[in-house]
Every structure is written in structure tokens, then in C-alpha cells.
């Protein structure tokens, strides 16, 4: 069982387990190649692709039992439609390669997406009752694809890393889960979900629109490169040493927080008390969680604390619809700990809004040029040594997770299938919840010492108002 805190009318708090007692039986792993051959070629990754290491973006979808659904036909339909989808999205059938003293490249060679079919002797509803649909990395398909996930950053030497890893898991009740993992150097969250929506369209016999654009030369440094903005708080050079290990006395955990509609509306009302344009849910929740985690960390005094947010730059860079790659950069808000904790939510939400709205074309172009000027250095927004201790990164997954219908309806629940890697300390993902099950879900990667404080006193979540 996952540890759970109290539940209020506005929210619930629990902690995801690291591993679960679920026995997974692997049935078969196939390489699904495009239905039409791609001319083999190498793709130079953009400077925005370079900001991400050799790790994967993990997603899991749960589909409850549906009468008349044949599990054998489900697997066959998924494989056939995936082969068709990979014709348009051929980079996902390739391999990401980075040999010694070289920058990473994408080899579009039709090696294939890795697709595993598995079985668990478990009832989907029981899993929901026990875990509240927490992340379930046992079903991600990475181990079945010979990519054990003890370390978030993989080695891409030799033939490289598969760009896409999938697992279809059959439950004894007839329910299924679908797990997807795409290499982050190939595409960001928007790109990944764009592919999944197009795959769903193909599975339903519909055309895809817009058609993907794979021209990565659209993101180029200027000649000469010019870093016109200070971006030192949003991109870094990382030491190539191994990732940090889990501290035995304070391991990393994932606090799973369900924020109900009425709770988010109260946040928005509280933040808008001083007048002005109403704040968005993302602005309010980001400001509120920044104050919450700073309080949990017991930061005081004039020490600066930072909040970074990830912002999509496709429109700001003038990229065409369907651009399939990475196109995100980070923004950073800074306040002293005392100021952050003493100021009302409206003030902090204004700081967050201002930082996000100030991100323009020049932020991305300065980032692209800065990466170019670092040569072959290991750069990134998420890196193996980014244990933040006093800072936060909030990533909004306002993505179409509940629109993914492969022919048997939409998922009953969708989740970022996160693991407790130590270098994710201080990263929070906010996701939509299932229709009728609240407003937002927050996955907060924090040390056990902090999640224990929140479980012991969940009313800290309502510290900005009486909930």
C-alpha cells in the first residue's frame, strides 16, 4: 500500500511506492518498423534537443475492461497502426547514438520501436483501490526492452538507444495498460503527445493533420551567435560524472497530490483578491506549491529561492504546425525565502506570471546560441547533478492525455509514469485528472524527510486560506 495522508474536501495527499509486488509475465517483445521503408540517414540534433540527456519521457494509460474487446486483436491492431504511424514519424523508429567525444545524433534507420506484450495476474480496479493509480514503472516496458531503469540517464554508445519503447499489459480482469517511453532528445512532451494523437487517428482509419515536420535545421544558432539575455539560471553545464545515488537515510519519493476543482478555484479567488486580470490555474498552483515546498524545506532569511517553469516556444520561434522535435526553454522566478513566505498568494502568482510572459523569441534564440558556444560540453535544463535542495522546476503537462482513443474508448486514467530518481529532487509535474476526478494532479519529487512532513500535516496545503 502507498502511504496516505488525510483527505480534505479540497485535496488528498499520498506517496507513491518505489516498487510494487506485481508479477509481470513478459509474453513477447517485437521491433515494430515503419510499414514503408525510410532511406537511412543521420540527423543532427538541435541545440534545444541537446538540453535533454539520455532519458525517456514515461507515460502510462489505463483502459478498463470493455465487453467484446479481444485482447489478441488489441495487440495486433496496435502493432499494425504503429507501423503505419512510424511512416510519418520515422525518427521514432530510429536510434539515438552518442559515441565517445561526439555529440549525440539521431540515426533514422528503421531499427524499430520496441513493443512488449505482457500479462499481470491482477485486477485493474484492485490496483486503483490500493494505489490510487500511482505511477507504476514495473509496467513501463523498459526492462523488457533490456533498458533497466536503475539510472535515469542511459548510455547511448554503440548502436544507440531506441527512440520509442512501448508495453501493452493485459490484466486478469480484461483491462489493459499502455505505457509509452520516448527518448527526450527526439521530442518533448508536446511532440510525444502529438505523435500519440496521430497514432490514434491512424488506428481509427482517419488522416493525420497537420503532417509532422522533421526539418530540425529550422532551429539554428545565429551567425554570429549572440547571447543577449542572462539565461544562467535556466541552462547549465553539467559535470559528466555519474548521477547521484539515493541517500539511504533520506530517499527520494513522489508525493501524489490530487487537487479538486473547488480547491483550485479557491486558489484562483485568493490570488485575484487584489484585482487585475484573473490568474490561470497553472499560475496559482505554481505559486502555491513554491510557497509550500519552501516552507517544507524550512528556508528562512534573505536566501534566494528559485522557481523555474518550462515554456513551449513553437509559436514564439515561428515554427510550423507539426514541428516534431524539442522546442522548450525555461524561465526563472527569484525571491528571498522570507519574502516568498510572507507575501500573499496574489503577489507570488504575479511574479510567476511575469516570468512566464516575459519569455519571448529572444529567450529561445539566446539559449540556442549559448548552447552552440559551449562546444561539445554536456549542457541541459535537467541534468545528472541537478539536485536542487532550494529550488523548484514546475512542468505543466497540460496535454491531451484523455483524448487517446485507439479504438476502444478513452483511458480511465492517465499518468506520467515517474520513478524516484535522486536527480529529480525539486521537480514537480502537474497533470490533468480523469474527468470527474478533480482538477489537477501534482507529482512532487522530494526527499522522504519532506514528504513525511506533508503526510503528517496535509493542512499545510491550505496554508494560504481556510479550506
N, C-alpha and C positions, 0 to 999 in steps of 0.2 A: 504493500500500500504506500502511496505517496503521503508524506506528511501534510496535514492540512491545518489551516488556521480557522478562526471563526469566520462566519459568513454574516454580512450585514445586508440590509436592504439594497445597498448600492454596489457591493463588490464582494468577491471571495478571493482568498489567498491560499495557495498551496505550493509545494515544492516538488518538482519532478525528480523521480528517481534516476540514478545514473544508469542502472541496468535493471531489467525486469526478468522474472522467472518465466520466460516464454520460450518454449522449444520450437525452433524453426526448422522445418524439413525442406531442404532445397530439392526441387524437382529437376530443373534444368536451367542452364544459362546459355543464351544464344547471342551471337553478334548479328544485329539487325542492320543490314546495309541498305542504302538507297535503292529503290526499285529501278532507277536508271543510273547508269554509271556516271561518275564525276571524273573529269580529267584531273589526274593527280597534280597538286600544286602546293606550294608553301605560301603561307600568309604571314606577313609581318604584323605583329600586334601593335595597336596604337599606344600612345603614351597614357591614355586613360585605362586601357587594358592592363598596362604594367602596374597600376596602383593596387592590383589584387594578386595575392600569392597563389600557390598551387593548392587551392582548397575548393570545395564544392558548395554550391547553394542547395540545401536539402529541403524538400517539400514532401509531405505525406497527405494523402486524401483517403477518407474512409467512406465507403459506399455500403449502406445497409443491405440486407437480403431483399431481393426482389423476385417475386414468384415468376417462374417461367424462364429465368435467366440461366443459361447453360454456361457453367464455368469454363468448359473447354472452348466454347465458342468465343467467350470473352477474351481469352488469351490469343486465339487466332486472329480475331478482329483487331486487337491492339497491335499485334505484330505486323499485320498487313497494312494497316493505316499508318503505322510508324514508318514503314519502308517508303510509303508514298510521301509522307511529310518530310522525310530526310532528303528527298529530291530537291525540294525548295530550301531546306535548312541543312544543306550538306556539311557545313562546318561541325555540326553536332555528331556527324559520323566519323570525324577525324580524330587526331591525337595532338595533344599539347606537349611539345618537346622542348627541353632546355638542357643542353649538354654543358659541360664544364666550360667556363669563361665565355659563354654565349648568352644572349638574351633569348627569352622564350619565343617560340614560333608555333604557328598552328599548321599542321600537316593535314591538308584535305585529301585523304587517301582512301575513303570509303572503307576504313577498317571496321566501322560499325559501332552503333550504340549497344551497350551491354544490357541485355534484358533477361532477368531471372524470374522464374515462376517458382513460388514456394507455398508451403502449407503450414498452418499452425492449428493445433488442437485446442482451440479457444473460441469462445463466443464473443462476437463484437460488442454486444450490449454489456456483457460482464466486464470487458475491458474498459468500457466507458464508465461503468459504475465504480470500478476500482481506482481508475487513474484520472477520470475526468477528461479523457482524450489529451493526455500529455504527449510530448514528443516520445517517439518510440524508435530509437535508432536501430534496434535489432531487425527492423523490417525495411531498412533503407537500401539493401542490396549491395552495399559496398564490400562487405566481407565475401559474399558470393562471387563478386567480380574480382576477387583477390586484391582488394584495396582496403585492408584493415584500417579502421579509423581511430587508432590509439592517438595519432598525432594529426592535427588538422591540416598541416602542410605536408604534401606528398613529394616524392622525388620524381621528376619528370625526365630523367635521363634515359638513354636507350631509345626504345620505340615510343616512349612517352606515355601520357595518361589519356584514358578515354574521355572524350568531351561530354558524354552523357551516359549515366548509369541509372537503370530503372529496375524496380522489383514490383511484381504483382503477387500479392499474398492472398491465398484463399483461407477463410475462416470456416470452422466446422459448421457454423450456422448458415453458411451460404453468403455471408457478407464478404467484402473484399477490401483491401487497401492497395493503393497505388503510390509508390514512392519514386520521386524523381531527384536526381542529383546532376546538376550541370556545372562544368568547370567554370569558375568565375572569370578567368581570363578570356573565355569565349563570349560571355554575355552577362549583363547584370540582371537584376530581378525583373525589370520591365521586359527585357529581351527574352528571358526564360518563359515568362507567362504569355508573351506574345506567341512564342512557338507552341506552347501547350494549347492555347485557344485555336490556333491554326490546325493543329493535330486533331482537335475535337471536330472542327469543321470538316476536315477530310474524312474522319470516321463516320460523319453523318451525311457524306455524299455532297457536301457543299463546297463552293470555291473559297479560296482564302483571299482576303483583302485587308490591307494592302499586301502586295507581294514583298517578301523580305529583300532588303538592300544589304549586300555584303561588301560594299566598297569601303574598306577601312582607311583608304587614303583620304577620305573626307575629314578625318581628324589628323591634321598635320601641324607641326610647330611652324611658327613664323620664321621668315628669313630676313634678318637675323632673329633668333629667339629673344623675347623681351618679357621679363617678369616684372610687370607694372604694379602688381598688388602684393602685399605681405600675406603669404599663404603658409607661413611657417607653423601655424597651429593646425593645419589641415592635411599636410603631407609631410612625410618624414623619410629619412634614410635609415634603414634597419640593419643592425648587425646580423651577418649571416649565421651566427651561432645557433645551436638548437633551441627549439621552443622551450619556454619554462615548464617545469614539471608541477603536478598538483602538490601543494603543500599538505603533508599528511595531517597536520593539526587544524587546517582550515581550508578544506577542499572547495572547489568551485561548485556552485549549484545553480539551478534555474528556478527562480520564483515565478510561478504562473499566476497572473492576476487577471481575473475577469472583471471588467468594468461595465456595469449595467447602464442602460440608457439614461436612467434618472440621475446616476452619479455623474456622468459626463455632462448632462445638461446643467447640473448644479455647478460644476466647474466653469462652464461657459458663462453662467449667470454671475458667478463670483468674479470672474475675470473682467466682465463687462460693466461692473458697477460704476467705474469712473467715466462711462460714456465712450464715445468713439465707435469705430466700426467693430461689430461683434467679432470675437476671436473664433478661429476654427477649433474643432475638436483636437486636431494634432497639436496646435499651438498651446492649448490649455493643458492637455495631458503631458506634453513635453515639459512645460514649466513646472507642473505639479510634481512629476517624477524627479526632476532635477532637485527640487527642494527636499523631497522625501529621501533620496539617496544621500544627499549632503548631510541631512540630519542623521541618518543611519550610520554614516561614517564618522560622525561626531567632529566634523570640521568646524573650527571656530576661528575668529580673528580676521585679519586682513589677507589671509592666504587666498590667492586666486583659485577659483574653480572654473572649469570649462565645460561647456555643453556643445558637442558637435552634432550636426544634422546632415544627412545625406540628401542631396538635391539633384533631380534629373535635369540634364542640360540639353536634351534633344531640341527643344524649341529655341532655347537661347542660342544654341550653336547653329541654328538654321538647318538641322539635319532632316533628311526626307522621312516621311512616314514609312515605317517598316525598317528603319535602320537597325541592324542586328549586330550589336556589339556592346561595349560598356560606354556609358555616357553620363556618369555621375561624378560629382565632386562634393566636397564637404564644406560646410560653413561652421564658424565657431563663435559662440557667445561666451563672454567672460564677465564674472562678477566676483567680488570678495565673498567668502563664506558667510560672514556676518551680514553683509548687505543682502545676499540671496535669501537667507533665512528670516530676516526681519521685514523685508519688503512684502507688500501684498501680492497676491497672485496676478493681479492686473498688471503690475509693473513688470514682473518677471516674464509674463506672456508677451508683453510689449518688446522686451529685449529679444526674446526668441523670434518673434515675428520680424523685427527689424533685421536680424541677421539673415533670415531666410530670404526676405525680399531684396536685400542688397546683393544677393548672388546674381550676377549678370554674365553677359558674354565674356567679359574680361577675366572673371574668376577662372573660367574653364580654359581660356587661352593662356593665361599666366601659368596655370597648372600644367598644361601640355608643354609649354616652353621650359618650365622648371624641370620637369622630368627629362626632357631632351638634354638639358645642360648637365645632368648628373651622370651622363655616360651610361655605363653598364652597372651602376650601383643598384642595390636592392632597395626599391622605394615602395611606398604604399600608404594607404589610409588605414588598412588593417594589416598588422604585421606580427611576426612571431614574438616580438618583445613588447607588444602594446598591452601591458598590464597597467591599468590606468590609475588605480588607487584613489585619485581625487577628481577624475574627470569622467564624463559620460559621452557615449555616442548613442543617439536615438535614431533608429532606422524605421521609417514608416513603410510598412508593406500594405499600402492601400492598393492592392492588386486583385484581379478578378478570380479569387480562389474558389468562389462558389458558383462560377459560371462554367466549370469544366465538366461538360457532359459528353462522354464518349459513346453514348447510345443507350445508356440505362439510367438516365437521370443525373441530377447534380449531387455532389458529395454531401453527406450528412454532416461531416466535419472536415475541416482543412487546417493544416498546421505547418509552421516551419519546424522541421524535424531536427532540432538543435541537439548538440552534445555539449557536455560541460568542459570544454577546453579551457585551460587556465588563461590563455592569452585573450579570451573574450571577456575578461573582467571589466565590468563597466559598460557593456554593450546591451542595449535594450531594443527589442523588436516589438513594434505594435502592429497587430493584425486585426482584420475584421473577424467577427464571430459569426457562427452559424445563424441564419435568420431565426429570430425569435429567442435567441440565447444571449442577449446583451448587446453591447455596442462595440467594445474593443477588448482585445486580449493583449496583454503585455507579457513578454518573456524577458525576464531580467536576469542577466548573468552576473552573479555576485558571489563573494565568498560566503561560506556557511555561517560565519560569525554575524553577517549582516542579515541573511535570510532568517536566521533564528530570532533576531530582534523583531523582524516584521511579523513572523508567525506568533511570537509571544505577545505582540501588541499591534494587531492589524488596524486598530483605530488610528495609527499614525497615517494611514492612507487618507483619513478625513481631516487632517490637521489644518486645512485651510478653511474649513467650515464645519458646522454641525450637520452630520449626515443622518 
